[in-house]
Every structure is written in structure tokens, then in C-alpha cells.
Amino acid sequence: MEEDPWLDRFEVVTYRRVSTLADILFPRRVPTQTMLRQIGERLNLPADAEFFSSTGFMTRLEADRLLYPRDAAYAKILKRQLSWLDFRRLKILNLNLDTAVLADVWTDFVDFERRSQTEIPFLLEQLAEFDKPKVLDACLGSGATSIGLKLAGIEDVVSNEIDGDFVRVAEMEARKHGVNLDVREYNWMDFGREYRGQFDAVTCTGNSITYLFKRREQLRALRNFKDSLKQGRKLIIDERNYDDHFLNGKYRYSGEIVYCGKDKVDAHPIHISDSMVVMGYHHLETGQKAHLVLYPFKRGELRVLLEEAGFRDIEVFGDYKRDFKPEDSEFITYICRK
């Protein structure tokens, strides 16, 4: 007997709880809640539910898209990564988590030509000791690092990116500069198995490691980066200077390091806490708005993880300079060996 497909249908129920003193004191809080109810399931609203409405019944995917209208996939990733309280805060902030919009904004936010003027000379200096180095760009993004290295004569570059929207814009950028990308789409959690011992250098730049919130996943990713390297070869990884430029309330964005498109994209934090930073991006020409949720490493935290992952000979740079003042640097870069 076939299962009735209508039994696998859901509705999104919205209800409003009675306003509390906290809602009056903190007016940004919205006392509206949603819940998912499967057809045939009893509707159990809280005792203080003041009003509710419901949609028609739909598939689970349709319901997910309605609950997270900007981008259900990214919202689900964040739900797995964040604490219950932090994820609830995101819902209140009304973010645009559509990675297609973020990818479109990102190209101008990065500004390939300007970024390459500082990033690529630094990377070439780190690669100079290797003859015809094989490089893994672990986070292709909009393509700046991979394209820049190829234009500088580093021919053997593998570019990894799991987000199809970013692959799309990176390949567009590559064609614009006459470059062919070798794109792979592996999860960082699988790097050790897929890439074991193949590379002279792994790059994880543009603050990408801070997309991971759970310590065990951060550590696993770093160990997999190490396993992807040949013995004695280098990991090049960076983070934003969260301690000095976010967590102390002194946000800084010069537009000169890594994210160089300040004249086209306004970027600023809309939420800062010890457990997450939410960045807002506003394209000044198109009007597009997107958001990104990041883990703010505390001072020394990433270095401890690198040591625990088994890296050695760790060198630290501030905005690509060996001699630097931490409080003045927007990005902290680590060079370490397997």
C-alpha cells in the first residue's frame, strides 16, 4: 500500500505571545514566533499565545524556504553551527542570507585589482622557496587569490569552493582575466581524504576560517589542511583582528587590505558579541544588501588551534608586515609548516 503523499505536508504557524516588560525595554525584540506543524499533528500553542495564523500545507522544502525566506540552505548551516540563543538572535535581525546576492556583492567588495597589489606579492614571497609550487586555495570565494596567483605565474593552483554561487562569480572573474580555474567542491571536513600530501602550500585567506563556529570543526579543518600538505610545506591562513577592531567596539575598515572595494560596498557590523559577529554589506550602486555571520576569534585563539593541529614554525604577520602593532592591523596572517 502506497503512503499518502499528503501526510508528508507541513504548515507554518505564526503566533504572537503577550508582550512582556522585556519587549518594552528592548523594542527591537519582536514577540512573534513561528512553528512547523505536520499534517495530522496536534497544534500545541503556548498558553500565552495571543493570536495566530497559518499557511496552507506544503512540502518540507517549501516550508523551510518560507521560514528562512532569504536562503534556507545557509540558514540551516547556521542553525547547526550556532547556539540556540544566537540563532534566535539572527531571526530577530531579519537578515538576507541569500548567498547569490552575497556573491554578487562580494566581487566589488573584494576589488580584485586593488587586493592583488598587496596580497599577491606577499603570497609570492612565501612561495619563493618552492620550484613550481602546487597550491590549494581552500576558499576560492570570488576568485581573487586563485586568479591573482595564476596571473603571477603560479600555474598549478587548485581552487576549492562548496558554494555554487561563489563558483559562478569566480569563473566569471577568471574569464574576464583570461584565466582557467581548476575548481573542486569538497567540504573542508573531507580535505584530508581527498588531498592527502599533494600540495606545497594551502591558502585559507579572506577571514574564511571564521565561518566555522564549533571548535572541533575548526580543529578538524586545520588538521585536514595539514594532511593536504607535503611534509615541511606551508599553510597560509588569516583572520580579521576581532579583538582590537570588533570586540572592543572600535570597528575599522580601511578598504586597503583584503576587502578593498570601500568605494562600492559599505560594510559594517550590525551585531557583535563574544560568540558571533554579523556583518552587513550594502552595494552602493545596485542597492543590494547581504549579510554574513562569523566567529570572532579572540587574541591567540587561532594560533593555539594551529599548534594543536600539529603545525610548527608559526610566523605571524599584521596586514602582511612582519613588524606590526596588533592594535593597528586589520588582518592577522599565520604562516606555518607541516
ROLO-958707 format. One record per residue (C-alpha): x, z, y. Coordinates in steps of 0.05 Angstrom, whole numbers, padded with zeros to 5 digits. Layout:
ATOM:X:Z:Y
...
END
This chain:
ATOM:00000:00000:00000
ATOM:00029:-00021:00067
ATOM:00039:00031:00121
ATOM:-00006:00023:00180
ATOM:00039:-00001:00238
ATOM:-00006:00034:00288
ATOM:00016:00101:00261
ATOM:00085:00086:00290
ATOM:00059:00086:00361
ATOM:00072:00134:00418
ATOM:00043:00152:00485
ATOM:00078:00182:00545
ATOM:00040:00243:00571
ATOM:00053:00267:00642
ATOM:00031:00335:00666
ATOM:00041:00378:00728
ATOM:00055:00451:00720
ATOM:00034:00503:00771
ATOM:00083:00506:00829
ATOM:00128:00567:00829
ATOM:00168:00603:00882
ATOM:00230:00564:00859
ATOM:00195:00498:00876
ATOM:00181:00523:00946
ATOM:00252:00548:00956
ATOM:00283:00485:00926
ATOM:00236:00428:00946
ATOM:00278:00375:00911
ATOM:00253:00402:00845
ATOM:00193:00363:00821
ATOM:00145:00404:00777
ATOM:00124:00342:00738
ATOM:00141:00338:00664
ATOM:00134:00285:00611
ATOM:00128:00289:00536
ATOM:00124:00239:00479
ATOM:00065:00243:00431
ATOM:00059:00202:00367
ATOM:-00010:00176:00350
ATOM:-00048:00227:00309
ATOM:-00004:00284:00333
ATOM:-00038:00344:00366
ATOM:-00028:00347:00441
ATOM:00003:00414:00458
ATOM:00008:00422:00533
ATOM:00037:00485:00563
ATOM:-00012:00538:00586
ATOM:00005:00526:00659
ATOM:-00008:00451:00657
ATOM:-00049:00435:00719
ATOM:-00061:00361:00709
ATOM:-00040:00307:00660
ATOM:-00046:00232:00650
ATOM:-00024:00188:00592
ATOM:-00005:00117:00579
ATOM:-00032:00073:00524
ATOM:00001:00075:00456
ATOM:00064:00034:00449
ATOM:00126:00026:00406
ATOM:00182:00078:00409
ATOM:00228:00029:00445
ATOM:00175:00015:00498
ATOM:00163:00089:00507
ATOM:00237:00102:00515
ATOM:00241:00048:00568
ATOM:00183:00080:00604
ATOM:00214:00149:00600
ATOM:00281:00122:00624
ATOM:00259:00061:00663
ATOM:00327:00044:00692
ATOM:00364:00038:00626
ATOM:00343:00071:00562
ATOM:00409:00059:00527
ATOM:00453:00093:00578
ATOM:00403:00149:00586
ATOM:00406:00162:00511
ATOM:00482:00164:00512
ATOM:00480:00215:00568
ATOM:00427:00256:00532
ATOM:00475:00262:00473
ATOM:00535:00278:00517
ATOM:00505:00327:00567
ATOM:00476:00397:00561
ATOM:00401:00403:00564
ATOM:00404:00431:00634
ATOM:00449:00376:00661
ATOM:00406:00322:00631
ATOM:00345:00353:00662
ATOM:00380:00352:00730
ATOM:00392:00277:00721
ATOM:00318:00264:00712
ATOM:00304:00301:00778
ATOM:00356:00259:00815
ATOM:00318:00194:00799
ATOM:00380:00153:00783
ATOM:00388:00079:00770
ATOM:00424:00078:00703
ATOM:00417:00003:00693
ATOM:00487:-00019:00672
ATOM:00471:-00092:00690
ATOM:00464:-00070:00763
ATOM:00526:-00025:00758
ATOM:00567:-00083:00730
ATOM:00546:-00129:00786
ATOM:00564:-00077:00839
ATOM:00629:-00058:00804
ATOM:00665:-00124:00815
ATOM:00661:-00116:00890
ATOM:00673:-00041:00886
ATOM:00739:-00053:00849
ATOM:00761:-00114:00891
ATOM:00809:-00146:00842
ATOM:00857:-00177:00892
ATOM:00868:-00112:00931
ATOM:00871:-00068:00869
ATOM:00923:-00113:00837
ATOM:00971:-00103:00895
ATOM:00982:-00031:00874
ATOM:00961:-00025:00801
ATOM:00997:-00085:00770
ATOM:01067:-00071:00798
ATOM:01062:00000:00772
ATOM:01040:-00024:00703
ATOM:01094:-00077:00700
ATOM:01146:-00024:00715
ATOM:01120:00017:00656
ATOM:01122:-00044:00610
ATOM:01190:-00070:00632
ATOM:01227:-00037:00573
ATOM:01187:-00078:00522
ATOM:01202:-00150:00503
ATOM:01137:-00190:00504
ATOM:01094:-00127:00502
ATOM:01028:-00125:00465
ATOM:00978:-00087:00508
ATOM:00910:-00058:00492
ATOM:00866:-00050:00554
ATOM:00819:00003:00525
ATOM:00768:-00003:00581
ATOM:00761:-00074:00606
ATOM:00706:-00058:00656
ATOM:00701:-00115:00706
ATOM:00768:-00142:00682
ATOM:00817:-00121:00737
ATOM:00872:-00093:00692
ATOM:00870:-00146:00638
ATOM:00865:-00205:00686
ATOM:00920:-00176:00731
ATOM:00968:-00167:00672
ATOM:00956:-00237:00646
ATOM:00967:-00268:00715
ATOM:01032:-00228:00719
ATOM:01057:-00260:00654
ATOM:01037:-00208:00602
ATOM:01006:-00257:00552
ATOM:00987:-00212:00494
ATOM:00931:-00169:00521
ATOM:00871:-00146:00480
ATOM:00812:-00124:00523
ATOM:00763:-00074:00495
ATOM:00693:-00062:00524
ATOM:00629:-00039:00489
ATOM:00582:-00053:00547
ATOM:00557:-00124:00545
ATOM:00540:-00125:00620
ATOM:00612:-00110:00637
ATOM:00638:-00161:00587
ATOM:00594:-00212:00624
ATOM:00623:-00198:00693
ATOM:00694:-00192:00666
ATOM:00691:-00260:00634
ATOM:00663:-00289:00699
ATOM:00721:-00259:00737
ATOM:00770:-00285:00685
ATOM:00744:-00356:00690
ATOM:00748:-00352:00766
ATOM:00823:-00337:00759
ATOM:00836:-00386:00703
ATOM:00848:-00332:00651
ATOM:00823:-00327:00579
ATOM:00806:-00257:00554
ATOM:00812:-00233:00482
ATOM:00752:-00186:00482
ATOM:00737:-00135:00428
ATOM:00677:-00088:00428
ATOM:00699:-00027:00389
ATOM:00678:00045:00404
ATOM:00737:00090:00423
ATOM:00717:00133:00364
ATOM:00737:00075:00318
ATOM:00803:00054:00351
ATOM:00848:00089:00301
ATOM:00819:00050:00243
ATOM:00814:-00018:00278
ATOM:00880:-00020:00316
ATOM:00928:00025:00278
ATOM:01001:00017:00301
ATOM:00992:-00050:00335
ATOM:01009:-00040:00409
ATOM:01067:-00027:00455
ATOM:01020:00002:00508
ATOM:00949:00025:00513
ATOM:00918:00029:00582
ATOM:00857:00071:00598
ATOM:00852:00066:00673
ATOM:00798:00068:00727
ATOM:00778:00140:00710
ATOM:00747:00116:00645
ATOM:00764:00175:00601
ATOM:00717:00217:00643
ATOM:00658:00180:00613
ATOM:00665:00228:00555
ATOM:00638:00299:00564
ATOM:00650:00333:00498
ATOM:00720:00360:00486
ATOM:00721:00339:00413
ATOM:00704:00267:00432
ATOM:00756:00267:00488
ATOM:00808:00291:00438
ATOM:00787:00242:00385
ATOM:00791:00184:00433
ATOM:00862:00205:00455
ATOM:00884:00212:00382
ATOM:00856:00143:00368
ATOM:00894:00114:00427
ATOM:00957:00146:00398
ATOM:00943:00117:00329
ATOM:00936:00048:00361
ATOM:01007:00051:00388
ATOM:01072:00034:00353
ATOM:01119:00093:00347
ATOM:01151:00112:00413
ATOM:01105:00067:00454
ATOM:01063:00087:00515
ATOM:00994:00109:00534
ATOM:00978:00098:00608
ATOM:00916:00137:00628
ATOM:00887:00163:00693
ATOM:00834:00208:00723
ATOM:00806:00219:00791
ATOM:00832:00281:00827
ATOM:00768:00320:00816
ATOM:00797:00388:00833
ATOM:00821:00370:00903
ATOM:00771:00316:00922
ATOM:00706:00336:00889
ATOM:00700:00407:00864
ATOM:00724:00438:00929
ATOM:00674:00398:00969
ATOM:00726:00353:01002
ATOM:00707:00284:00976
ATOM:00757:00229:00992
ATOM:00751:00154:00981
ATOM:00805:00114:01019
ATOM:00789:00047:00987
ATOM:00864:00036:00974
ATOM:00873:00060:00902
ATOM:00836:00031:00841
ATOM:00770:00025:00877
ATOM:00788:-00020:00935
ATOM:00722:-00051:00958
ATOM:00703:00000:01010
ATOM:00681:-00054:01059
ATOM:00629:-00079:01009
ATOM:00607:-00018:00969
ATOM:00593:00052:00994
ATOM:00609:00104:00941
ATOM:00595:00178:00946
ATOM:00577:00236:00901
ATOM:00504:00256:00900
ATOM:00514:00315:00853
ATOM:00576:00357:00840
ATOM:00583:00414:00791
ATOM:00636:00440:00743
ATOM:00603:00403:00686
ATOM:00587:00335:00717
ATOM:00594:00291:00778
ATOM:00541:00239:00793
ATOM:00567:00181:00835
ATOM:00521:00135:00875
ATOM:00541:00063:00892
ATOM:00507:00022:00946
ATOM:00525:-00051:00955
ATOM:00524:-00062:01030
ATOM:00508:-00137:01025
ATOM:00458:-00141:00967
ATOM:00427:-00073:00975
ATOM:00436:-00058:00901
ATOM:00443:00015:00881
ATOM:00472:00043:00817
ATOM:00495:00110:00791
ATOM:00548:00135:00743
ATOM:00554:00204:00711
ATOM:00625:00231:00699
ATOM:00660:00291:00671
ATOM:00704:00326:00724
ATOM:00769:00346:00691
ATOM:00799:00409:00720
ATOM:00873:00410:00741
ATOM:00917:00406:00679
ATOM:00859:00398:00631
ATOM:00873:00325:00612
ATOM:00947:00340:00604
ATOM:00931:00396:00554
ATOM:00888:00347:00515
ATOM:00944:00296:00514
ATOM:00992:00348:00486
ATOM:00941:00370:00435
ATOM:00930:00297:00414
ATOM:01004:00293:00398
ATOM:01033:00256:00457
ATOM:01103:00273:00483
ATOM:01147:00259:00544
ATOM:01088:00264:00591
ATOM:01102:00239:00662
ATOM:01053:00249:00719
ATOM:01042:00205:00780
ATOM:00998:00212:00840
ATOM:00970:00146:00867
ATOM:01025:00111:00828
ATOM:01080:00153:00860
ATOM:01128:00198:00821
ATOM:01137:00245:00880
ATOM:01069:00266:00906
ATOM:01027:00322:00932
ATOM:00967:00334:00886
ATOM:00920:00350:00943
ATOM:00935:00283:00976
ATOM:00927:00239:00913
ATOM:00861:00206:00895
ATOM:00883:00187:00824
ATOM:00929:00223:00775
ATOM:00962:00178:00724
ATOM:00996:00201:00660
ATOM:01049:00162:00622
ATOM:01063:00190:00553
ATOM:01092:00168:00487
ATOM:01071:00169:00414
END
